[in-house]
Amino acid sequence: MEKIMRRMVLCFSAILAVLAVPLSAEVGAQLDRTVLPIHEPSYPPITELDARQATAPPRFEVKAPKDAPNVVIVMIDDIGFGHASTFGGGIPMPVLERVAQSGLRYNMFHTTALCSPTRMALLTGRNHHTNNAGAIMEVATAFPGNTGVRPNSVAPLAEMLRLNGYSTAAFGKYHETAPWEVSVSGPYDRWPTHSGFDKFYGFLGGETNQWSPYIFDGTTKVEHPEDPDYHFTTDMTNQAIAWIRTQQALTPDKPFYAYFATGATHAPHHVPKEWIAKFKGKFDAGWDRYREETLARQINLGLVPAGTKLAPKPKDIKDWDALTPDEQKLFSRQMEVFAAFAAHTDHEIGRLEQAIEDLGEKNNTLFLYIVGDNGSSAEGGMVGMFNELTYFNGVHETVADMLKNIDKWGGPETFPHMAAGWAVAGNTPFTWTKQVASNYGGTRNPVVIQWPDRIKAKGEIRSQWHHIVDIAPTIMEAAGLPFPKSVNGTIQKPFEGVSMVYTFDDPNAKSRHTTQYFEIIGNRAIYHDGWLAGTVHKAPWEAAPRAPLAQDTWELYDTTKDFSLTNDLAARNPEKLKEMQELFMKEAVKYNVLPIDDRSIERFDPQIAGRPDLMGGRMSLTLYEGMTGIMENAFINVKNRSMTITADVEIPQNGGNGVILCQGGRFGGWSLYMKDGKASYVYNWLGLERYTISGSQSVPAGKAVIKFDFAYDGGRGAGGKGTIYVNGQKVAEGRIGHTQANVFSLDDAADVGVDEGTPVTDAYGQRHNEFTGTIEKVTIDLK
């Protein structure tokens, strides 16, 4: 009997001990959420032999805090402060307007002035250099602050939320993974699904062809549907809606976090024709009139103080009235397409927002609509581009040539960008654009926040000064979550932003973000307590910096009195300027901004930039059938040098057809292929010229060695002589007039045995261009 009593006491004590352990959201206040993942409690040993006579401990499950909201972050790409009608612009965006009317508009919110840096800061709550994202991933260097590799001490917001009981997903553009890590060899640590997101559907680079995107579902490359009406923004919206519906159907009590980052309105500007038609003639008055009318609307809406002056355009931007009729015709069309692209994007965001409302989740969803990751892009140069890849290769297009394709603008046969004058107009009332981190034209972007359960103010404006690093702290406070001291075993660097929740109820609250540095490729500035000091080191369309870094001319503005930055006080207040410059250097040292690297296009070459190269300087690469989707940064670099391609193949009895090896696509690249049994090679120079070399005789059935030899002229972007050999015999030769010096494509890849993206040549077209024979191997040898 004594033994039985002792056993009962032990079992009862064990049950009490287990029940005392915090295990779920109901006792969430007792969970230590400052160490993630939250540690599972230790259970005392069970001594009962028979499970029927024992009581199981409660199941350990991490749940989000009670009433934690769903979170949706919407981010549009490359759109300015003065584009959306909600902020006085000339592009109707009714969904943004609807969200603003039921929430808050922020008119003093700032980004970093460039894609990857802004996104890293957004998704981690730390400055871009703390993330090692001083510029876009593709131009990373060897210096801390610019390596392109996010440290483990900078855990993403998504991981914090996921480990606190949220479902998480990302859709659209990511652009935060080092390019040399985008291959089957990984590592996958900094891919979206290893960075806190349970689900990812989108693209990893800086841009994609909206008609033919390079898409990953998780870590698996997938083909988009064969639909003549296909558009990626619609596709990603469908995917996001399906995920949210499924998540809520299965786990309605579990909050979700969805990051919805469109490729729009980054170039290429791709949009259905029916949307373009809506804007025909809307911008014929030109960019100067647009700027004047936009500022007037901004003042009328209370978004810009009365009396604000229109900042001057950069001197390189011509007055609209000084343009030729051909220039005006082309540039008007460019803006019509851009406006349609933005309006179409807003429409798709509306479908997402409506789906959340239809689920009954609108009131408990913190919906952040961020209009731009930087100012509008002037990377189109003075006249725009039929093919944006000409920018990355230092090739200038002419108005006359572009006018030949004006009716195709925005369609699948184009990869277009607009003239810089429209970018400046889209950033009204400021002077500068994307990349120029020293001016609000590059960094000030509209933000709208809606959360009906918590934000009671409707349609109001908030003018507290804030920055992209403030979004993550805002979400953590809204969810009732503490900042974690440790995530996955690594002590964390603290948030470098501040929460914006204090602004929800108090329109007159004093700004809590008081100091912020800016730096992108030498363009740099410092904000402190209403003052802004900065220097324009290089305009986006300029080939070289204006001066050595130490000799840059700085400007100084009192932003509390000068909203549009028109009154430079540097000469009148040199003491204040010196104080601000010293503060910049202090912050620059603190956040790994130094040394500043003002190189731009040349940094696309990993050898010049000093970042890792998956090829590691190799002079030879052997490929095999089935190897497809190899991104340019994971492929051997054949640019600006002589090389040979040797393919060991077997030709079928009915003759060989299809692709043996290709790289790039419709807007730049090359392909070794067979057509009607004949060996052929084509070099597609930026979609502007195609140089095709073909044999005159069919290759006999059976095993064959097809070799292409390229003798390069020397220099960068030069031409050379191409020769095709079949089984050791020369069968064709020809001249290739130009080559691409820097980039083939940002989304079309290298493929063996097929051309999966847009076709390099119309000789075999898109899809269904597989090689009909057998490929044993293909070897590229550099000389």
C-alpha positions, 0 to 999 in steps of 0.5 A: 500500500505504501508503494502504491501511495508513493507512486500516486504522489509522484504521478500527481506531482509530475502532472502538476509540474507539467501543467505549471509549464507555459505551453500555449498562447493562452499563457503566452505572457509567460513565454520567454519570447526574447530567445527564438525559437522559444524553448520547449519545456523539460518534462519530468520522467514518467514512471507509469508503465501503462499509457491508459493509466497515465495522463499526457502533458499538454502539447507544447505549441507556440502561438502568436499573442492574443489579438495579434493582427495579420500583417500585409506589406505591399511594396511597389517598385521604382515609383515616386512621391508624385506619381499616385493620385492619392499623393497628388500625382497624375496616375489614378490609383483607386485602391491606394486611395481607398486604403488611405481613406480608411487609414493614414497617409505618411508624407515624410517617409523615406527609403534608401534610394535603391532596390536591395538596400531598401528591401533589406532594411524593410525586412530586418529593421536594420540599416542596409549596410548592417545587412551588408547591402550597401548596393544591389546584390549584383554589385556586392564587393569584399568590404563589410557593409557591401558583401551582399551576405546578410549576417546571422546576427540580423534575423529577418522580421519574417523569422521573428514572426514565424517563430512566434506563431505566424504563418509567413509568405512572400510573393513577387520580387525578393532581390536579397540573395547573393547572386553567387548563391542562386544555383542548385549548389546553394547555400540556401540560407538567404533564400526567402524560405530560409529567411523566415518565409514558409512560402515563396513565389516570385523572382530573386533578381532585381527585375523580371520580364512580366510576360515571361518571368524567371519564377521560383516556388520555394527553391524550385524553378517553375514555368509560368502557364502557357496563357496568351494573356499571362502577366506576372503581377496577376499571377503573383496576386493569384498565388497570394490570394490562394495562399491566404485563403488556404491558410485561413481555411485551415488555421483561422486562428493563426495570424499570417504575414504576407510580403507582397512585392511587385516587380512593377513598376521597375523596368521593363514596363510591361502592361496589357494593351487595354490598360495602356489605351486608358492613358492615351494622350494623358501626358501630351502636355509634358513633364514640366506641366505635370510637375506644376499640376502635381505640386498644386494638387499636393498642396491642395491635399495638405500633403505639401505645405502651402508656399512650397516651391517646385525644386529645379530639374537637373540641368541635363533634363530639357524643358518639354517645349524644347524637345522635337515633335518626335521626342515628345511623341516617344516620351508621351508614349513612354509615360502612358505605358508607365502610368498604365503599369502603375494603375494595373498594379494598383488594380491587382493589389485591390484584388488582394485587399478584397480577398482579405476583406471577403475572408472577414479579416480586413479589420484585424489586418495591419495593411502597409501599402508602401509606394516605392522602394526608392524614387522613380528611376532615371536609369532610362537616360535622356531618351528612354530605352526600347531595351533596358539592358542597353543601360547595363551595357553602356549602349545608347539608343536613338529616338529614331530607332525607338520610334519604329517600335512605338506601337509595340511599347510595353508588349512582349517584344519590348523591354522598355524604360522611360526618359529621365524627365518623367522620373523627375516629374514622378518625384515632384516636388523634388529635383532628383531620382532613384540612386540619389540618396542625398535628395528626397527625390530619391528617398521620399516615398508615400506610405499608407497604413490601414488597421481598422481594429486599431487605427481609428483615424480615417483619411488623416495625414501623418507628418512624422519623419520616418524611414524604411527601418521603422517598419519592422519595429512597428510590426513587432509592437503591433503584434505585442512581441518583444525584440529577440535577444537571440535567434537560432543561436545567434545574438542579435544586433538590435533594431536600428529603426523606431516603431511608428505605432505612436503616430496612429493616435496622435497626429501632432506627436513629435518625430522619434526618428531623429537621425538617419544616414543615407548612402548609395554609390557615393551619393550620401547625406545625413538627416538630423532633427530637421536638417539635411546635408548631402552631396550629389556625387553622380547622377544615374545617367552620368558615366563617372562621378562629378568629383573625387569623394573628398572633393564633393560639393555638399548642400544644406537644407532646413527641411522644417521650412523647406519641404522641397529642398530649394534653399541651399544654406551651405554657404550661409551656415558653414558651421552647421554644414561642418557639424552635419558632415562630421555626424555623417562620418560618425554614422558611416563608421558606426554602420559599416558605410566606409569605404565608399565605392562609387563604381557602378556598372563595372561592379557587375564584374565579380573579378573587378568588384572583389566578390565571390565568383562561383566559377572561381576563375575557372577557364573551362566548364563542362555541362550536361543535358538537363542543366537549365536555368543557370543564372549569369552569376553562376555561369562561366563568364564568356564576355570580352574574350575568345572562347570555344564551345564543343558539343558531343551529340548524337544526331537522330535519323530524321536530322537534328533540330533545337537548342544545344546550349544558350545563354540569355534571351530575346533582349541579349544572348547567344545560342548554339543550335541546329535548324533543319539539320544544320549547325548554327550559332547566333549572337543576339546583341541587345535585341538590336542586331542578330549575327547568325552563322550557319552551316550549309550542309546537314549534319549526318545521323549518328555521333558528332562533335559540333564546335564553335570557335570565337576569336575576340577582337579585344577590349570591352563589348567588341566584335570578333570572328565566329567559326563552326566546325563539325567533326573537325571540318570547318562548315561556316564562319562569319563576323559578329559585329558587337558583343555585350560587355557587362550583362546578357540578362537579369532573368533569362538564364543559360540552358542545355538542350533547350531555351527555357526563357524568351528565345535568343532567336526567332529561328526556333521561337519560344518553348518547344525548342528542345534538342531532338538528338542526345547531348552527351556533354558540352564544354566551354573553354576560355582562351 
